[in-house]
Amino acid sequence: MSVRTLVKSIQDIMRQDTGVDGDAQRISQLCWMFFLKIIDDQDQELELLQSDYRSPIPAQYQWRNWAANPEGITGEELLAFINADLFPALKNLPTSSLPGDRRRVVKDVFEDAYNYMKSGQLMRQVINKINAVDFNNLSERQHFGDIYEQILNDLQSAGNAGEYYTPRAVTAFMVDRIDPHPGETLLDPACGTGGFLTCSIRHMRDRYVKRPEDEKAMQAGLRGVEKKQLPHMLCVTNMLLHGVEDAGFVRHDNTLARPYISYTQSDRVDIVLTNPPFGGREEDGIESNFPAHFRTRETADLFLALIIRLLKPGGRAAVVLPDGTLFGEGIKTRLKEHLMEECNLHTIVRLPNSVFRPYASIGTNLLFFEKGTPTKDIWFYEHRVPEGQKAYSMTKPIRLEHLQACMDWWGGKDRKGREEGPQAWRVSAEDIKARNYNLDIKNPTSIAEDHGDPETLLADLNEAEAETTRLRDQLKAILAEALAR
């Protein structure tokens, strides 16, 4: 049975359980169970490689000791074990502040996790299906990695979850342009399910990880924070799937809940890659963590202010932000002025509205900047939907090759050799300042679409409305005549 078929069969079993209501609960249930299987497989491998290794999970709660036997406990006995023993034990694991304490990872994952299933028999069926996957088998792990991405896609239909997901092509493009190296500290302060982190891991392994020391340096430099329980659990599981030994760097927390001034030099990082939630509002009191001139409840603005502070001198960032940040005034103006004074905002890639559709249909932009020198010029690049396609969609999403033209134009690490053209233009910092830091600058080479003469269009509209009224009255008369018979 293929891994894809296996996951589908597990979801079909869960649909029979009266306790699991909807996609979000089904995915949450699936992920804590996969988490325990994945970490147990990883534990068994580490036990073979390291004579002094000890699992973070007490023996009686390790997957191998209660779940691996297909003839093991089931029914009410299994439910009682899960609800009364397993969950309380993992939620209350004793932890230390020592680096590499994997117990903290387990405790954080289970802190807000729940067992939604009410049938012990159906749960045993699910467990037996999960046992079919060997996560120490590289090919199976890779296959499951693809399925895991599908699970993340499925999450988008589970309520208002679009904030967790950035199209993989956009993530890969941003990582490729930032080009992280092992030894650099890399932070996603709103990491969701870990897309930027896993993409960065793949990028570094493909290009720079040649020795065990490189792998160790790469993993030591990763940082992630996620506020919500489900994406945090998904992110930690994602890290384990990608061979990360200690996923404790993924914190279950709200980056914005800590006072702005408390982030000091020791917190600063070389790289920030993120798609902070936007369009939302933080809870009361969060804005008071920030200086008065940056106070707002708009989440994206608060993240931008914090990202600028968190970068080391010479640090670089790539951030997804909405059009509203570009043209907004007030606090947004002060933020953009601060950004251009503290950082070299060298590139803005403008994306079409449909890139994040159907989860969001607002215009988005990729801002690339480096801290330490003020902005002199900003290059804009307008990415367009491929010819023959009106918009991106779920069935025709953006792909990395669609961004190849921008990568070819980019001009290497030093960004030299860039030229203005049909999709690229440059604006000086002085011009931006004269516009009161309005960065919503349209492509000067675009030709406005001719929609026709307004008077003619209005006349056509009035005629169409009159025809609609006539047809509606005619239909009413027909229905009234039929009812009178």
Secondary structure as GFF3:
##gff-version 3
##sequence-region A 1 485
A	DSSP	alpha_helix	3	15	.	.	.	ID=ss1
A	DSSP	alpha_helix	22	49	.	.	.	ID=ss2
A	DSSP	three_ten_helix	59	61	.	.	.	ID=ss3
A	DSSP	alpha_helix	63	66	.	.	.	ID=ss4
A	DSSP	alpha_helix	75	80	.	.	.	ID=ss5
A	DSSP	pi_helix	81	86	.	.	.	ID=ss6
A	DSSP	alpha_helix	87	91	.	.	.	ID=ss7
A	DSSP	alpha_helix	102	110	.	.	.	ID=ss8
A	DSSP	alpha_helix	120	130	.	.	.	ID=ss9
A	DSSP	alpha_helix	138	155	.	.	.	ID=ss10
A	DSSP	three_ten_helix	162	164	.	.	.	ID=ss11
A	DSSP	alpha_helix	168	178	.	.	.	ID=ss12
A	DSSP	beta_strand	186	188	.	.	.	ID=ss13
A	DSSP	alpha_helix	195	207	.	.	.	ID=ss14
A	DSSP	alpha_helix	212	220	.	.	.	ID=ss15
A	DSSP	beta_strand	222	226	.	.	.	ID=ss16
A	DSSP	alpha_helix	229	241	.	.	.	ID=ss17
A	DSSP	three_ten_helix	247	249	.	.	.	ID=ss18
A	DSSP	beta_strand	250	252	.	.	.	ID=ss19
A	DSSP	three_ten_helix	255	257	.	.	.	ID=ss20
A	DSSP	three_ten_helix	260	262	.	.	.	ID=ss21
A	DSSP	three_ten_helix	265	267	.	.	.	ID=ss22
A	DSSP	beta_strand	269	274	.	.	.	ID=ss23
A	DSSP	three_ten_helix	286	289	.	.	.	ID=ss24
A	DSSP	three_ten_helix	292	294	.	.	.	ID=ss25
A	DSSP	alpha_helix	299	310	.	.	.	ID=ss26
A	DSSP	beta_strand	311	322	.	.	.	ID=ss27
A	DSSP	alpha_helix	323	327	.	.	.	ID=ss28
A	DSSP	alpha_helix	331	342	.	.	.	ID=ss29
A	DSSP	beta_strand	343	351	.	.	.	ID=ss30
A	DSSP	three_ten_helix	353	356	.	.	.	ID=ss31
A	DSSP	beta_strand	364	371	.	.	.	ID=ss32
A	DSSP	beta_strand	377	382	.	.	.	ID=ss33
A	DSSP	three_ten_helix	400	403	.	.	.	ID=ss34
A	DSSP	alpha_helix	404	410	.	.	.	ID=ss35
A	DSSP	beta_strand	424	428	.	.	.	ID=ss36
A	DSSP	alpha_helix	429	434	.	.	.	ID=ss37
A	DSSP	alpha_helix	454	484	.	.	.	ID=ss38
###
